[in-house]
Amino acid sequence: MDRYESDRALLDALADAARAAILPHFRNGIAADNKAPDGFDPVTAADRAAEAAIRALLDEHRPGDGIVGEEDEAKPSRSGRTWIIDPIDGTRAFLAGLPSWCVLIALAEEAGPVLSVIDQPHIGERFFGSTGAAGRSAHLRHAGRLTPLTVRGGRSLAGAIGETTDPYLFEGAEAAVFSQVSGRARLMRYGLDAYGYAMVAQGGLDFVIESGLKTWDVAALVPVVEGAGGILTDWQGRPAHGGGQVVAAGNADLHGELLEVLAVAAR
């Protein structure tokens, strides 16, 4: 029996609870508070309601597990396992009524994330992934159908489709190397937040490059990308589930090609 079977079922229930908390607010004139002393870092009632709903289920079903979420204080783990939550990744897109925001939930053990979901409630797409001790696999559930996820291999940078949420994420040396990557790629797209990583797993995009991410932005991306056969690391090729500079690619050769360019600004 899969020792993660009950965790997979709980992960699904957590995503359902987040959907129920968020969807009544989407495209419904919701306002946002600004968490940033400089600039704009929005949070809405939907973010807070979704994280609260997830935490309530975890407190009920996994009281010994830790919780790290974007909108509330961390809960220490007594079990060696931690659930990492971004209730709405892409709050700016959410405020604009764009369906590229996602709910991110990951279960992490000592070595890193092992199970996760990237959920887009408005479209109804739910991307599941597993890696590490849970075994590598990924699938999409949409409209009652399960579809295995497989990255698109065989693409060099010159033939690749890449993405970043915002080119203004990068400054100085980072901006210079991103300009090199975007100039060499066949096509670049923008503004997808976590959904871009789901599209790497699905085989639509070949790579994503970002910087300045937090652990709740990244942890749930790892099992989905890796479970579909892709690679997700920092710009030096190290594990990236803690955040920072992140690159995801659909094959090892492309990943290596990207690391060569990014090395100048890697830290």
C-alpha positions in Angstrom: 0.0 0.0 0.0 1.2 3.5 -0.8 2.1 5.1 2.6 1.2 8.5 1.2 -2.3 7.4 0.1 -4.1 9.2 3.0 -1.9 12.3 2.4 -2.9 12.4 -1.3 -6.6 12.2 -0.3 -6.1 15.0 2.3 -4.3 17.1 -0.3 -7.3 16.9 -2.5 -9.6 17.9 0.3 -7.4 20.8 1.2 -7.6 22.1 -2.4 -11.4 21.6 -2.4 -11.6 23.7 0.8 -9.5 26.5 -0.7 -11.6 26.5 -3.8 -14.8 26.9 -1.8 -13.3 29.8 0.2 -11.9 31.7 -2.8 -14.3 31.4 -5.7 -17.2 33.5 -4.2 -14.7 36.4 -4.2 -13.3 36.1 -7.7 -14.4 38.7 -10.2 -16.7 40.0 -7.5 -15.1 43.4 -6.8 -12.9 42.3 -3.9 -10.6 44.9 -2.4 -7.0 44.3 -1.3 -4.8 45.4 1.6 -1.1 46.3 0.9 1.4 44.3 3.0 4.5 46.2 1.6 5.8 49.4 3.2 7.2 50.2 -0.3 5.5 49.1 -3.5 2.4 46.9 -3.7 2.1 43.4 -2.1 -1.6 42.7 -2.1 -3.6 40.4 0.2 -7.3 39.9 0.1 -10.1 38.3 2.2 -9.9 35.4 -0.2 -6.2 34.8 0.6 -6.9 34.8 4.3 -10.1 32.7 4.1 -8.4 30.0 1.9 -5.4 29.7 4.2 -7.7 29.5 7.3 -9.7 26.8 5.7 -6.6 24.7 4.9 -5.2 25.2 8.3 -8.4 24.1 10.0 -8.4 20.8 8.1 -4.7 20.3 8.9 -5.3 20.9 12.6 -8.1 18.4 12.5 -6.4 15.6 10.5 -2.6 16.2 10.9 -2.3 18.0 14.3 1.4 17.0 14.7 2.5 18.3 11.3 4.0 21.8 10.8 2.4 24.5 8.7 4.1 27.3 6.8 1.8 29.7 5.0 2.1 33.1 3.4 -0.7 34.8 5.4 -0.3 33.4 9.0 2.4 32.5 11.5 4.3 29.2 11.0 3.3 26.2 13.2 6.3 24.1 14.2 6.3 20.4 13.2 6.3 17.6 15.8 6.2 14.9 13.1 9.1 15.9 10.8 6.5 16.8 8.1 5.4 20.3 7.1 2.6 21.6 4.9 3.6 24.7 2.8 0.7 26.9 1.6 0.3 29.8 -0.8 -3.5 30.3 -0.7 -3.5 32.5 -3.8 -0.3 32.6 -5.8 -0.8 35.5 -8.2 -3.0 37.8 -6.1 -2.4 40.6 -8.6 -3.9 38.4 -11.3 -6.7 37.6 -9.0 -7.5 41.3 -8.5 -7.4 41.8 -12.3 -9.9 39.0 -12.9 -7.3 36.9 -14.8 -7.5 33.1 -14.3 -3.7 32.5 -14.0 -3.6 32.6 -10.1 -3.3 29.2 -8.4 -3.6 27.6 -5.0 -0.4 26.0 -4.0 -0.2 23.3 -1.3 2.8 21.0 -0.6 3.7 18.3 1.9 7.4 18.5 2.7 9.6 16.0 4.6 13.2 16.4 5.7 14.6 16.2 2.2 12.0 18.6 0.7 8.6 18.5 -0.9 7.2 15.1 -1.8 3.5 15.7 -2.7 1.8 18.8 -4.0 -1.0 20.3 -5.9 -1.2 23.4 -8.2 -4.9 24.2 -8.4 -6.7 26.7 -10.6 -10.2 26.8 -9.2 -11.9 29.1 -11.8 -10.8 26.9 -14.8 -11.2 23.7 -12.7 -7.7 22.4 -13.4 -5.9 20.6 -10.7 -2.3 19.5 -11.2 -1.0 16.8 -8.8 2.7 15.8 -8.4 4.9 13.5 -6.3 8.6 13.1 -6.1 11.3 11.8 -3.8 10.1 9.2 -1.3 6.6 9.4 -2.7 7.7 8.3 -6.2 7.7 10.4 -9.3 4.4 11.0 -11.0 2.2 13.8 -12.1 -1.3 14.2 -13.5 -4.0 16.7 -14.3 -7.6 16.4 -13.2 -10.0 18.5 -15.3 -13.7 18.0 -16.1 -13.7 14.5 -14.5 -10.7 13.3 -16.5 -7.3 12.3 -15.3 -4.4 13.0 -17.8 -0.8 12.0 -17.1 1.6 14.9 -17.3 4.8 14.7 -19.3 7.3 17.5 -20.0 8.2 18.2 -23.6 11.8 17.0 -24.2 14.3 17.6 -26.9 14.2 21.4 -27.0 17.3 23.5 -27.0 17.1 27.1 -25.9 16.9 28.3 -29.5 13.8 26.3 -30.0 12.2 26.8 -26.5 9.2 28.6 -25.2 10.0 30.3 -21.9 8.1 32.3 -19.3 8.6 34.5 -16.3 5.9 36.2 -14.3 7.4 39.7 -14.7 10.7 40.7 -16.4 10.9 43.5 -13.8 11.6 40.8 -11.1 15.2 41.0 -12.3 17.7 43.8 -11.5 21.4 44.4 -12.3 23.2 41.2 -13.3 20.0 39.2 -13.1 18.4 41.5 -15.6 21.4 41.2 -17.9 21.3 37.4 -18.0 17.6 37.2 -18.3 17.9 39.5 -21.4 20.4 37.0 -22.8 18.0 34.1 -22.2 15.0 35.8 -23.6 17.0 37.0 -26.7 18.1 33.4 -27.4 14.7 31.7 -26.8 12.2 31.1 -29.6 9.4 32.7 -27.6 8.9 34.3 -24.2 5.6 34.6 -22.4 4.8 36.6 -19.2 2.4 36.9 -16.3 1.5 33.3 -15.4 2.8 33.0 -11.8 2.7 29.3 -10.7 0.5 28.4 -13.7 3.7 28.7 -15.8 5.3 25.8 -14.0 2.2 23.7 -14.4 2.5 24.4 -18.2 6.1 23.1 -18.1 4.8 19.9 -16.5 2.0 19.8 -19.1 4.4 20.2 -22.0 3.3 23.6 -23.3 6.2 25.6 -21.9 9.8 24.5 -22.0 11.2 26.6 -19.1 10.5 29.2 -16.4 13.0 31.6 -14.8 12.2 33.7 -11.7 13.9 35.3 -8.7 13.0 36.6 -5.3 10.6 33.7 -4.5 9.6 32.5 -1.1 9.3 28.9 0.0 5.5 29.0 -0.3 5.9 30.2 -3.9 8.1 27.3 -4.8 7.5 24.2 -2.7 4.4 23.0 -4.5 6.0 23.5 -7.9 8.7 20.9 -7.3 6.7 17.7 -7.2 4.6 18.7 -10.2 7.5 19.6 -12.4 9.7 16.7 -11.3 6.8 14.3 -11.3 6.3 15.1 -15.0 9.9 14.5 -15.8 11.2 18.0 -15.5 13.9 19.7 -13.5 13.5 22.6 -11.0 16.5 24.0 -9.2 18.1 27.3 -8.2 20.4 29.1 -10.7 23.3 27.0 -9.4 21.6 23.7 -9.9 20.8 23.2 -6.2 17.4 22.4 -4.6 15.2 25.5 -4.8 12.2 24.6 -2.5 13.4 27.2 0.0 12.9 30.0 -2.6 15.2 32.6 -4.2 16.4 32.2 -7.8 14.4 29.5 -9.6 14.7 27.8 -13.0 12.5 25.0 -14.2 13.1 23.2 -17.5 11.6 20.3 -19.4 14.8 18.4 -20.0 18.3 18.1 -18.7 20.1 19.6 -21.7 18.0 22.7 -21.7 18.4 23.0 -18.0 22.1 22.8 -18.3 22.1 25.4 -21.1 20.1 27.8 -19.0 22.4 27.3 -16.0 25.4 28.2 -18.1 23.8 31.6 -18.9 22.4 32.2 -15.4 25.7 31.4 -13.7 26.9 34.9 -14.0 24.2 36.2 -11.6 23.6 33.0 -9.5 23.9 33.4 -5.8 
